[in-house]
Amino acid sequence: MKPTRSAAWDQVQTMAQIADLKESLYRNTLALSALIELLVEKGILAPEDFHRKTAGLEREDEVYADMRRYDSSTVSHSVDRS
């Protein structure tokens, strides 16, 4: 069955949105990498501290993911704005 013009256009729009998201992810990753490198170069952040923190956050996310499998409420990292 041949997709209708509307369905085909929806697919084109979806692919364009995915391309935009990829570009945004690339730019954000590049900016974050540059920021981390600058912090390390200036001696503000030690690579070991960064790796330890990211590993800890990843472990927490795995725990939260397991909790979500058994609990209907969602838990995620959020920025404390207090």
PyMOL Python script that loads the backbone (N, CA, C, O; Angstrom):
from pymol import cmd

cmd.read_pdbstr("""\
ATOM      1  N   MET A   1       0.835  -1.182   0.000  1.00  0.00           N
ATOM      2  CA  MET A   1       0.000   0.000   0.000  1.00  0.00           C
ATOM      3  C   MET A   1       0.879   1.244   0.000  1.00  0.00           C
ATOM      4  O   MET A   1       1.791   1.362   0.818  1.00  0.00           O
ATOM      5  N   LYS A   2       0.615   2.147  -0.891  1.00  0.00           N
ATOM      6  CA  LYS A   2       1.382   3.384  -1.029  1.00  0.00           C
ATOM      7  C   LYS A   2       0.920   4.395   0.024  1.00  0.00           C
ATOM      8  O   LYS A   2      -0.280   4.619   0.177  1.00  0.00           O
ATOM      9  N   PRO A   3       1.878   5.016   0.765  1.00  0.00           N
ATOM     10  CA  PRO A   3       1.461   5.997   1.779  1.00  0.00           C
ATOM     11  C   PRO A   3       0.801   7.207   1.132  1.00  0.00           C
ATOM     12  O   PRO A   3       1.165   7.616   0.029  1.00  0.00           O
ATOM     13  N   THR A   4      -0.159   7.763   1.825  1.00  0.00           N
ATOM     14  CA  THR A   4      -0.816   8.963   1.326  1.00  0.00           C
ATOM     15  C   THR A   4       0.153  10.127   1.381  1.00  0.00           C
ATOM     16  O   THR A   4       1.186  10.065   2.048  1.00  0.00           O
ATOM     17  N   ARG A   5      -0.192  11.187   0.673  1.00  0.00           N
ATOM     18  CA  ARG A   5       0.672  12.362   0.656  1.00  0.00           C
ATOM     19  C   ARG A   5       0.867  12.902   2.066  1.00  0.00           C
ATOM     20  O   ARG A   5       1.973  13.296   2.436  1.00  0.00           O
ATOM     21  N   SER A   6      -0.199  12.921   2.850  1.00  0.00           N
ATOM     22  CA  SER A   6      -0.126  13.416   4.223  1.00  0.00           C
ATOM     23  C   SER A   6       0.787  12.540   5.070  1.00  0.00           C
ATOM     24  O   SER A   6       1.595  13.052   5.845  1.00  0.00           O
ATOM     25  N   ALA A   7       0.663  11.223   4.929  1.00  0.00           N
ATOM     26  CA  ALA A   7       1.505  10.299   5.694  1.00  0.00           C
ATOM     27  C   ALA A   7       2.965  10.453   5.274  1.00  0.00           C
ATOM     28  O   ALA A   7       3.858  10.443   6.121  1.00  0.00           O
ATOM     29  N   ALA A   8       3.209  10.593   3.994  1.00  0.00           N
ATOM     30  CA  ALA A   8       4.581  10.771   3.505  1.00  0.00           C
ATOM     31  C   ALA A   8       5.161  12.079   4.037  1.00  0.00           C
ATOM     32  O   ALA A   8       6.322  12.124   4.445  1.00  0.00           O
ATOM     33  N   TRP A   9       4.357  13.140   4.033  1.00  0.00           N
ATOM     34  CA  TRP A   9       4.826  14.429   4.547  1.00  0.00           C
ATOM     35  C   TRP A   9       5.119  14.338   6.041  1.00  0.00           C
ATOM     36  O   TRP A   9       6.093  14.922   6.515  1.00  0.00           O
ATOM     37  N   ASP A  10       4.295  13.617   6.781  1.00  0.00           N
ATOM     38  CA  ASP A  10       4.532  13.415   8.213  1.00  0.00           C
ATOM     39  C   ASP A  10       5.859  12.703   8.439  1.00  0.00           C
ATOM     40  O   ASP A  10       6.596  13.032   9.369  1.00  0.00           O
ATOM     41  N   GLN A  11       6.158  11.738   7.598  1.00  0.00           N
ATOM     42  CA  GLN A  11       7.439  11.027   7.719  1.00  0.00           C
ATOM     43  C   GLN A  11       8.612  11.960   7.443  1.00  0.00           C
ATOM     44  O   GLN A  11       9.626  11.905   8.138  1.00  0.00           O
ATOM     45  N   VAL A  12       8.478  12.810   6.438  1.00  0.00           N
ATOM     46  CA  VAL A  12       9.534  13.781   6.122  1.00  0.00           C
ATOM     47  C   VAL A  12       9.743  14.722   7.309  1.00  0.00           C
ATOM     48  O   VAL A  12      10.878  15.005   7.690  1.00  0.00           O
ATOM     49  N   GLN A  13       8.657  15.198   7.882  1.00  0.00           N
ATOM     50  CA  GLN A  13       8.764  16.100   9.040  1.00  0.00           C
ATOM     51  C   GLN A  13       9.407  15.402  10.227  1.00  0.00           C
ATOM     52  O   GLN A  13      10.220  15.996  10.935  1.00  0.00           O
ATOM     53  N   THR A  14       9.048  14.149  10.445  1.00  0.00           N
ATOM     54  CA  THR A  14       9.640  13.384  11.545  1.00  0.00           C
ATOM     55  C   THR A  14      11.138  13.207  11.336  1.00  0.00           C
ATOM     56  O   THR A  14      11.921  13.356  12.274  1.00  0.00           O
ATOM     57  N   MET A  15      11.535  12.892  10.116  1.00  0.00           N
ATOM     58  CA  MET A  15      12.966  12.731   9.823  1.00  0.00           C
ATOM     59  C   MET A  15      13.709  14.054  10.007  1.00  0.00           C
ATOM     60  O   MET A  15      14.844  14.060  10.484  1.00  0.00           O
ATOM     61  N   ALA A  16      13.092  15.158   9.639  1.00  0.00           N
ATOM     62  CA  ALA A  16      13.713  16.475   9.830  1.00  0.00           C
ATOM     63  C   ALA A  16      13.882  16.780  11.317  1.00  0.00           C
ATOM     64  O   ALA A  16      14.907  17.323  11.729  1.00  0.00           O
ATOM     65  N   GLN A  17      12.885  16.433  12.113  1.00  0.00           N
ATOM     66  CA  GLN A  17      12.984  16.649  13.553  1.00  0.00           C
ATOM     67  C   GLN A  17      14.099  15.808  14.154  1.00  0.00           C
ATOM     68  O   GLN A  17      14.830  16.275  15.028  1.00  0.00           O
ATOM     69  N   ILE A  18      14.235  14.566  13.691  1.00  0.00           N
ATOM     70  CA  ILE A  18      15.318  13.707  14.169  1.00  0.00           C
ATOM     71  C   ILE A  18      16.673  14.309  13.802  1.00  0.00           C
ATOM     72  O   ILE A  18      17.593  14.302  14.620  1.00  0.00           O
ATOM     73  N   ALA A  19      16.804  14.825  12.591  1.00  0.00           N
ATOM     74  CA  ALA A  19      18.053  15.461  12.160  1.00  0.00           C
ATOM     75  C   ALA A  19      18.354  16.676  13.038  1.00  0.00           C
ATOM     76  O   ALA A  19      19.502  16.896  13.423  1.00  0.00           O
ATOM     77  N   ASP A  20      17.331  17.457  13.352  1.00  0.00           N
ATOM     78  CA  ASP A  20      17.523  18.620  14.230  1.00  0.00           C
ATOM     79  C   ASP A  20      17.987  18.180  15.617  1.00  0.00           C
ATOM     80  O   ASP A  20      18.865  18.808  16.208  1.00  0.00           O
ATOM     81  N   LEU A  21      17.402  17.109  16.133  1.00  0.00           N
ATOM     82  CA  LEU A  21      17.798  16.606  17.448  1.00  0.00           C
ATOM     83  C   LEU A  21      19.241  16.109  17.440  1.00  0.00           C
ATOM     84  O   LEU A  21      19.981  16.322  18.400  1.00  0.00           O
ATOM     85  N   LYS A  22      19.636  15.450  16.362  1.00  0.00           N
ATOM     86  CA  LYS A  22      21.023  14.987  16.245  1.00  0.00           C
ATOM     87  C   LYS A  22      21.991  16.165  16.259  1.00  0.00           C
ATOM     88  O   LYS A  22      23.027  16.120  16.923  1.00  0.00           O
ATOM     89  N   GLU A  23      21.648  17.212  15.523  1.00  0.00           N
ATOM     90  CA  GLU A  23      22.491  18.411  15.475  1.00  0.00           C
ATOM     91  C   GLU A  23      22.572  19.054  16.852  1.00  0.00           C
ATOM     92  O   GLU A  23      23.647  19.467  17.286  1.00  0.00           O
ATOM     93  N   SER A  24      21.452  19.139  17.529  1.00  0.00           N
ATOM     94  CA  SER A  24      21.414  19.723  18.872  1.00  0.00           C
ATOM     95  C   SER A  24      22.252  18.885  19.844  1.00  0.00           C
ATOM     96  O   SER A  24      22.998  19.430  20.658  1.00  0.00           O
ATOM     97  N   LEU A  25      22.125  17.573  19.755  1.00  0.00           N
ATOM     98  CA  LEU A  25      22.920  16.686  20.618  1.00  0.00           C
ATOM     99  C   LEU A  25      24.404  16.875  20.357  1.00  0.00           C
ATOM    100  O   LEU A  25      25.197  16.937  21.297  1.00  0.00           O
ATOM    101  N   TYR A  26      24.785  16.966  19.090  1.00  0.00           N
ATOM    102  CA  TYR A  26      26.189  17.175  18.746  1.00  0.00           C
ATOM    103  C   TYR A  26      26.710  18.484  19.335  1.00  0.00           C
ATOM    104  O   TYR A  26      27.782  18.513  19.939  1.00  0.00           O
ATOM    105  N   ARG A  27      25.955  19.561  19.159  1.00  0.00           N
ATOM    106  CA  ARG A  27      26.391  20.869  19.673  1.00  0.00           C
ATOM    107  C   ARG A  27      26.483  20.870  21.197  1.00  0.00           C
ATOM    108  O   ARG A  27      27.431  21.417  21.760  1.00  0.00           O
ATOM    109  N   ASN A  28      25.508  20.263  21.864  1.00  0.00           N
ATOM    110  CA  ASN A  28      25.540  20.195  23.325  1.00  0.00           C
ATOM    111  C   ASN A  28      26.712  19.353  23.822  1.00  0.00           C
ATOM    112  O   ASN A  28      27.367  19.707  24.803  1.00  0.00           O
ATOM    113  N   THR A  29      26.971  18.244  23.145  1.00  0.00           N
ATOM    114  CA  THR A  29      28.098  17.389  23.513  1.00  0.00           C
ATOM    115  C   THR A  29      29.420  18.122  23.315  1.00  0.00           C
ATOM    116  O   THR A  29      30.317  18.030  24.153  1.00  0.00           O
ATOM    117  N   LEU A  30      29.538  18.844  22.216  1.00  0.00           N
ATOM    118  CA  LEU A  30      30.749  19.610  21.939  1.00  0.00           C
ATOM    119  C   LEU A  30      30.966  20.690  23.007  1.00  0.00           C
ATOM    120  O   LEU A  30      32.077  20.859  23.509  1.00  0.00           O
ATOM    121  N   ALA A  31      29.905  21.411  23.346  1.00  0.00           N
ATOM    122  CA  ALA A  31      30.012  22.469  24.355  1.00  0.00           C
ATOM    123  C   ALA A  31      30.383  21.884  25.715  1.00  0.00           C
ATOM    124  O   ALA A  31      31.226  22.437  26.422  1.00  0.00           O
ATOM    125  N   LEU A  32      29.760  20.776  26.077  1.00  0.00           N
ATOM    126  CA  LEU A  32      30.062  20.144  27.360  1.00  0.00           C
ATOM    127  C   LEU A  32      31.504  19.642  27.397  1.00  0.00           C
ATOM    128  O   LEU A  32      32.192  19.802  28.405  1.00  0.00           O
ATOM    129  N   SER A  33      31.955  19.046  26.317  1.00  0.00           N
ATOM    130  CA  SER A  33      33.345  18.567  26.246  1.00  0.00           C
ATOM    131  C   SER A  33      34.328  19.724  26.386  1.00  0.00           C
ATOM    132  O   SER A  33      35.320  19.615  27.106  1.00  0.00           O
ATOM    133  N   ALA A  34      34.055  20.825  25.702  1.00  0.00           N
ATOM    134  CA  ALA A  34      34.934  21.996  25.789  1.00  0.00           C
ATOM    135  C   ALA A  34      34.955  22.547  27.216  1.00  0.00           C
ATOM    136  O   ALA A  34      36.013  22.906  27.733  1.00  0.00           O
ATOM    137  N   LEU A  35      33.794  22.611  27.841  1.00  0.00           N
ATOM    138  CA  LEU A  35      33.710  23.121  29.208  1.00  0.00           C
ATOM    139  C   LEU A  35      34.491  22.236  30.175  1.00  0.00           C
ATOM    140  O   LEU A  35      35.220  22.742  31.028  1.00  0.00           O
ATOM    141  N   ILE A  36      34.345  20.946  30.050  1.00  0.00           N
ATOM    142  CA  ILE A  36      35.074  20.021  30.933  1.00  0.00           C
ATOM    143  C   ILE A  36      36.570  20.159  30.716  1.00  0.00           C
ATOM    144  O   ILE A  36      37.339  20.212  31.675  1.00  0.00           O
ATOM    145  N   GLU A  37      36.985  20.217  29.456  1.00  0.00           N
ATOM    146  CA  GLU A  37      38.421  20.372  29.174  1.00  0.00           C
ATOM    147  C   GLU A  37      38.966  21.668  29.762  1.00  0.00           C
ATOM    148  O   GLU A  37      40.060  21.671  30.328  1.00  0.00           O
ATOM    149  N   LEU A  38      38.232  22.756  29.641  1.00  0.00           N
ATOM    150  CA  LEU A  38      38.682  24.029  30.218  1.00  0.00           C
ATOM    151  C   LEU A  38      38.790  23.948  31.741  1.00  0.00           C
ATOM    152  O   LEU A  38      39.755  24.442  32.324  1.00  0.00           O
ATOM    153  N   LEU A  39      37.812  23.332  32.377  1.00  0.00           N
ATOM    154  CA  LEU A  39      37.851  23.192  33.836  1.00  0.00           C
ATOM    155  C   LEU A  39      39.042  22.353  34.282  1.00  0.00           C
ATOM    156  O   LEU A  39      39.674  22.651  35.296  1.00  0.00           O
ATOM    157  N   VAL A  40      39.347  21.307  33.524  1.00  0.00           N
ATOM    158  CA  VAL A  40      40.512  20.469  33.847  1.00  0.00           C
ATOM    159  C   VAL A  40      41.802  21.251  33.606  1.00  0.00           C
ATOM    160  O   VAL A  40      42.701  21.232  34.447  1.00  0.00           O
ATOM    161  N   GLU A  41      41.901  21.939  32.460  1.00  0.00           N
ATOM    162  CA  GLU A  41      43.106  22.713  32.136  1.00  0.00           C
ATOM    163  C   GLU A  41      43.392  23.783  33.187  1.00  0.00           C
ATOM    164  O   GLU A  41      44.553  24.040  33.507  1.00  0.00           O
ATOM    165  N   LYS A  42      42.353  24.403  33.721  1.00  0.00           N
ATOM    166  CA  LYS A  42      42.524  25.468  34.710  1.00  0.00           C
ATOM    167  C   LYS A  42      42.707  24.927  36.128  1.00  0.00           C
ATOM    168  O   LYS A  42      42.898  25.696  37.070  1.00  0.00           O
ATOM    169  N   GLY A  43      42.650  23.615  36.277  1.00  0.00           N
ATOM    170  CA  GLY A  43      42.853  23.009  37.580  1.00  0.00           C
ATOM    171  C   GLY A  43      41.642  23.114  38.504  1.00  0.00           C
ATOM    172  O   GLY A  43      41.757  22.887  39.708  1.00  0.00           O
ATOM    173  N   ILE A  44      40.495  23.454  37.948  1.00  0.00           N
ATOM    174  CA  ILE A  44      39.278  23.578  38.748  1.00  0.00           C
ATOM    175  C   ILE A  44      38.642  22.210  38.975  1.00  0.00           C
ATOM    176  O   ILE A  44      38.011  21.971  40.005  1.00  0.00           O
ATOM    177  N   LEU A  45      38.811  21.328  38.019  1.00  0.00           N
ATOM    178  CA  LEU A  45      38.213  19.998  38.074  1.00  0.00           C
ATOM    179  C   LEU A  45      39.272  18.964  37.761  1.00  0.00           C
ATOM    180  O   LEU A  45      39.988  19.075  36.766  1.00  0.00           O
ATOM    181  N   ALA A  46      39.368  17.956  38.613  1.00  0.00           N
ATOM    182  CA  ALA A  46      40.284  16.845  38.347  1.00  0.00           C
ATOM    183  C   ALA A  46      39.526  15.789  37.540  1.00  0.00           C
ATOM    184  O   ALA A  46      38.369  15.494  37.841  1.00  0.00           O
ATOM    185  N   PRO A  47      40.169  15.220  36.521  1.00  0.00           N
ATOM    186  CA  PRO A  47      39.489  14.199  35.720  1.00  0.00           C
ATOM    187  C   PRO A  47      38.932  13.058  36.577  1.00  0.00           C
ATOM    188  O   PRO A  47      37.861  12.523  36.290  1.00  0.00           O
ATOM    189  N   GLU A  48      39.662  12.696  37.621  1.00  0.00           N
ATOM    190  CA  GLU A  48      39.212  11.610  38.492  1.00  0.00           C
ATOM    191  C   GLU A  48      37.893  11.973  39.183  1.00  0.00           C
ATOM    192  O   GLU A  48      36.998  11.138  39.316  1.00  0.00           O
ATOM    193  N   ASP A  49      37.788  13.237  39.620  1.00  0.00           N
ATOM    194  CA  ASP A  49      36.548  13.683  40.266  1.00  0.00           C
ATOM    195  C   ASP A  49      35.381  13.632  39.288  1.00  0.00           C
ATOM    196  O   ASP A  49      34.280  13.212  39.642  1.00  0.00           O
ATOM    197  N   PHE A  50      35.632  14.061  38.063  1.00  0.00           N
ATOM    198  CA  PHE A  50      34.589  14.033  37.040  1.00  0.00           C
ATOM    199  C   PHE A  50      34.136  12.599  36.779  1.00  0.00           C
ATOM    200  O   PHE A  50      32.937  12.323  36.739  1.00  0.00           O
ATOM    201  N   HIS A  51      35.094  11.685  36.600  1.00  0.00           N
ATOM    202  CA  HIS A  51      34.743  10.292  36.321  1.00  0.00           C
ATOM    203  C   HIS A  51      34.015   9.650  37.503  1.00  0.00           C
ATOM    204  O   HIS A  51      33.075   8.879  37.315  1.00  0.00           O
ATOM    205  N   ARG A  52      34.452   9.971  38.709  1.00  0.00           N
ATOM    206  CA  ARG A  52      33.807   9.429  39.906  1.00  0.00           C
ATOM    207  C   ARG A  52      32.353   9.921  40.002  1.00  0.00           C
ATOM    208  O   ARG A  52      31.443   9.149  40.306  1.00  0.00           O
ATOM    209  N   LYS A  53      32.158  11.206  39.740  1.00  0.00           N
ATOM    210  CA  LYS A  53      30.812  11.777  39.817  1.00  0.00           C
ATOM    211  C   LYS A  53      29.893  11.191  38.740  1.00  0.00           C
ATOM    212  O   LYS A  53      28.754  10.827  39.030  1.00  0.00           O
ATOM    213  N   THR A  54      30.378  11.100  37.511  1.00  0.00           N
ATOM    214  CA  THR A  54      29.540  10.547  36.449  1.00  0.00           C
ATOM    215  C   THR A  54      29.217   9.078  36.701  1.00  0.00           C
ATOM    216  O   THR A  54      28.099   8.637  36.433  1.00  0.00           O
ATOM    217  N   ALA A  55      30.176   8.323  37.210  1.00  0.00           N
ATOM    218  CA  ALA A  55      29.919   6.911  37.531  1.00  0.00           C
ATOM    219  C   ALA A  55      28.865   6.804  38.630  1.00  0.00           C
ATOM    220  O   ALA A  55      27.986   5.945  38.567  1.00  0.00           O
ATOM    221  N   GLY A  56      28.952   7.674  39.633  1.00  0.00           N
ATOM    222  CA  GLY A  56      27.963   7.670  40.707  1.00  0.00           C
ATOM    223  C   GLY A  56      26.571   8.007  40.204  1.00  0.00           C
ATOM    224  O   GLY A  56      25.596   7.363  40.592  1.00  0.00           O
ATOM    225  N   LEU A  57      26.472   9.018  39.339  1.00  0.00           N
ATOM    226  CA  LEU A  57      25.176   9.388  38.774  1.00  0.00           C
ATOM    227  C   LEU A  57      24.602   8.261  37.914  1.00  0.00           C
ATOM    228  O   LEU A  57      23.396   8.016  37.919  1.00  0.00           O
ATOM    229  N   GLU A  58      25.475   7.587  37.184  1.00  0.00           N
ATOM    230  CA  GLU A  58      25.015   6.480  36.351  1.00  0.00           C
ATOM    231  C   GLU A  58      24.475   5.343  37.215  1.00  0.00           C
ATOM    232  O   GLU A  58      23.452   4.741  36.887  1.00  0.00           O
ATOM    233  N   ARG A  59      25.165   5.049  38.323  1.00  0.00           N
ATOM    234  CA  ARG A  59      24.669   4.012  39.241  1.00  0.00           C
ATOM    235  C   ARG A  59      23.312   4.406  39.818  1.00  0.00           C
ATOM    236  O   ARG A  59      22.409   3.575  39.913  1.00  0.00           O
ATOM    237  N   GLU A  60      23.170   5.679  40.203  1.00  0.00           N
ATOM    238  CA  GLU A  60      21.885   6.148  40.733  1.00  0.00           C
ATOM    239  C   GLU A  60      20.784   6.016  39.686  1.00  0.00           C
ATOM    240  O   GLU A  60      19.670   5.597  39.999  1.00  0.00           O
ATOM    241  N   ASP A  61      21.097   6.371  38.446  1.00  0.00           N
ATOM    242  CA  ASP A  61      20.097   6.262  37.379  1.00  0.00           C
ATOM    243  C   ASP A  61      19.661   4.812  37.185  1.00  0.00           C
ATOM    244  O   ASP A  61      18.487   4.543  36.929  1.00  0.00           O
ATOM    245  N   GLU A  62      20.605   3.877  37.307  1.00  0.00           N
ATOM    246  CA  GLU A  62      20.253   2.461  37.173  1.00  0.00           C
ATOM    247  C   GLU A  62      19.315   2.038  38.298  1.00  0.00           C
ATOM    248  O   GLU A  62      18.369   1.284  38.070  1.00  0.00           O
ATOM    249  N   VAL A  63      19.576   2.523  39.516  1.00  0.00           N
ATOM    250  CA  VAL A  63      18.707   2.213  40.649  1.00  0.00           C
ATOM    251  C   VAL A  63      17.319   2.790  40.405  1.00  0.00           C
ATOM    252  O   VAL A  63      16.315   2.108  40.610  1.00  0.00           O
ATOM    253  N   TYR A  64      17.263   4.051  39.966  1.00  0.00           N
ATOM    254  CA  TYR A  64      15.971   4.682  39.689  1.00  0.00           C
ATOM    255  C   TYR A  64      15.234   3.961  38.569  1.00  0.00           C
ATOM    256  O   TYR A  64      14.012   3.825  38.621  1.00  0.00           O
ATOM    257  N   ALA A  65      15.962   3.497  37.557  1.00  0.00           N
ATOM    258  CA  ALA A  65      15.329   2.766  36.464  1.00  0.00           C
ATOM    259  C   ALA A  65      14.718   1.469  36.986  1.00  0.00           C
ATOM    260  O   ALA A  65      13.613   1.093  36.596  1.00  0.00           O
ATOM    261  N   ASP A  66      15.443   0.792  37.867  1.00  0.00           N
ATOM    262  CA  ASP A  66      14.904  -0.426  38.471  1.00  0.00           C
ATOM    263  C   ASP A  66      13.666  -0.111  39.301  1.00  0.00           C
ATOM    264  O   ASP A  66      12.690  -0.861  39.281  1.00  0.00           O
ATOM    265  N   MET A  67      13.710   1.005  40.032  1.00  0.00           N
ATOM    266  CA  MET A  67      12.564   1.385  40.851  1.00  0.00           C
ATOM    267  C   MET A  67      11.348   1.663  39.975  1.00  0.00           C
ATOM    268  O   MET A  67      10.229   1.293  40.330  1.00  0.00           O
ATOM    269  N   ARG A  68      11.562   2.311  38.832  1.00  0.00           N
ATOM    270  CA  ARG A  68      10.450   2.644  37.939  1.00  0.00           C
ATOM    271  C   ARG A  68       9.789   1.400  37.377  1.00  0.00           C
ATOM    272  O   ARG A  68       8.595   1.403  37.076  1.00  0.00           O
ATOM    273  N   ARG A  69      10.562   0.342  37.237  1.00  0.00           N
ATOM    274  CA  ARG A  69       9.979  -0.899  36.726  1.00  0.00           C
ATOM    275  C   ARG A  69       8.933  -1.450  37.687  1.00  0.00           C
ATOM    276  O   ARG A  69       7.975  -2.104  37.275  1.00  0.00           O
ATOM    277  N   TYR A  70       9.132  -1.173  38.990  1.00  0.00           N
ATOM    278  CA  TYR A  70       8.233  -1.718  39.998  1.00  0.00           C
ATOM    279  C   TYR A  70       7.315  -0.672  40.609  1.00  0.00           C
ATOM    280  O   TYR A  70       6.420  -1.012  41.383  1.00  0.00           O
ATOM    281  N   ASP A  71       7.524   0.595  40.274  1.00  0.00           N
ATOM    282  CA  ASP A  71       6.746   1.676  40.860  1.00  0.00           C
ATOM    283  C   ASP A  71       6.213   2.558  39.745  1.00  0.00           C
ATOM    284  O   ASP A  71       6.932   2.847  38.789  1.00  0.00           O
ATOM    285  N   SER A  72       4.991   2.982  39.852  1.00  0.00           N
ATOM    286  CA  SER A  72       4.403   3.807  38.794  1.00  0.00           C
ATOM    287  C   SER A  72       4.888   5.249  38.832  1.00  0.00           C
ATOM    288  O   SER A  72       4.800   5.955  37.828  1.00  0.00           O
ATOM    289  N   SER A  73       5.402   5.701  39.985  1.00  0.00           N
ATOM    290  CA  SER A  73       5.914   7.070  40.056  1.00  0.00           C
ATOM    291  C   SER A  73       7.286   7.136  39.400  1.00  0.00           C
ATOM    292  O   SER A  73       8.011   6.143  39.368  1.00  0.00           O
ATOM    293  N   THR A  74       7.641   8.306  38.876  1.00  0.00           N
ATOM    294  CA  THR A  74       8.928   8.457  38.208  1.00  0.00           C
ATOM    295  C   THR A  74       9.859   9.280  39.086  1.00  0.00           C
ATOM    296  O   THR A  74       9.443  10.217  39.766  1.00  0.00           O
ATOM    297  N   VAL A  75      11.121   8.904  39.050  1.00  0.00           N
ATOM    298  CA  VAL A  75      12.156   9.601  39.783  1.00  0.00           C
ATOM    299  C   VAL A  75      13.265   9.917  38.798  1.00  0.00           C
ATOM    300  O   VAL A  75      13.676   9.043  38.035  1.00  0.00           O
ATOM    301  N   SER A  76      13.750  11.134  38.799  1.00  0.00           N
ATOM    302  CA  SER A  76      14.853  11.507  37.920  1.00  0.00           C
ATOM    303  C   SER A  76      15.682  12.585  38.581  1.00  0.00           C
ATOM    304  O   SER A  76      15.270  13.183  39.575  1.00  0.00           O
ATOM    305  N   HIS A  77      16.847  12.826  38.027  1.00  0.00           N
ATOM    306  CA  HIS A  77      17.694  13.887  38.541  1.00  0.00           C
ATOM    307  C   HIS A  77      17.082  15.228  38.185  1.00  0.00           C
ATOM    308  O   HIS A  77      16.578  15.418  37.078  1.00  0.00           O
ATOM    309  N   SER A  78      17.128  16.134  39.107  1.00  0.00           N
ATOM    310  CA  SER A  78      16.666  17.472  38.805  1.00  0.00           C
ATOM    311  C   SER A  78      17.620  18.451  39.484  1.00  0.00           C
ATOM    312  O   SER A  78      18.314  18.107  40.440  1.00  0.00           O
ATOM    313  N   VAL A  79      17.635  19.640  38.982  1.00  0.00           N
ATOM    314  CA  VAL A  79      18.495  20.670  39.538  1.00  0.00           C
ATOM    315  C   VAL A  79      17.812  21.253  40.762  1.00  0.00           C
ATOM    316  O   VAL A  79      16.655  21.665  40.697  1.00  0.00           O
ATOM    317  N   ASP A  80      18.527  21.286  41.876  1.00  0.00           N
ATOM    318  CA  ASP A  80      17.995  21.885  43.085  1.00  0.00           C
ATOM    319  C   ASP A  80      18.103  23.402  42.941  1.00  0.00           C
ATOM    320  O   ASP A  80      19.208  23.940  42.870  1.00  0.00           O
ATOM    321  N   ARG A  81      16.991  24.076  42.900  1.00  0.00           N
ATOM    322  CA  ARG A  81      16.991  25.512  42.663  1.00  0.00           C
ATOM    323  C   ARG A  81      16.862  26.304  43.954  1.00  0.00           C
ATOM    324  O   ARG A  81      16.579  27.502  43.921  1.00  0.00           O
ATOM    325  N   SER A  82      17.066  25.649  45.089  1.00  0.00           N
ATOM    326  CA  SER A  82      16.939  26.394  46.362  1.00  0.00           C
ATOM    327  C   SER A  82      18.222  27.079  46.731  1.00  0.00           C
ATOM    328  O   SER A  82      18.290  27.744  47.765  1.00  0.00           O
TER     329      SER A  82
END
""", "prot")
cmd.dss("prot")
cmd.show_as("cartoon", "prot")
cmd.util.cbc("prot")
cmd.orient("prot")
